[in-house]
Amino acid sequence: MGAAGEVGGRRGGEIGAEDIVATELPENEWMRLAEEQIAQGEGRLAVRALFLASLAKLGEEDLLKIARFKSNSDYRIELNRKARKWPELNAAFSENIGLFERTWYGMHAANEEIIFDYLGNHEVIGSQSEKAGRSRFVMAGTAPRAEVT
């Protein structure tokens, strides 16, 4: 991360670049950029940064493999497959995909209500993805082991 507002060498206004990938920054940095965009009154860019934060979080928890060529539908299917025992997580992510698509590709303004709804769902995504990610490792027998000292 470069100067404030930069994404992989890009300026904050380039959050909307078509070639941007969620793995360019960790979730917390996307959230910081979203906050900056909200403060600047750039709701549409804030929602984009929030969406990238959600993808980054799910990638960090190994619930999604982030790739430039994947569609939002691909991510929804992948999450449903990997976290089928976590309906609250899937519902929150699906709702946020809808909010993102309506504001990014559609004609809906990214108003305070949409951002508030998105943030609420992102909290669910954060807490549920951590649980789902850990449970996948435990079920696979690959949970990180604590060091004994």
Disulfide bonds with the S-S distance in Angstrom:
none
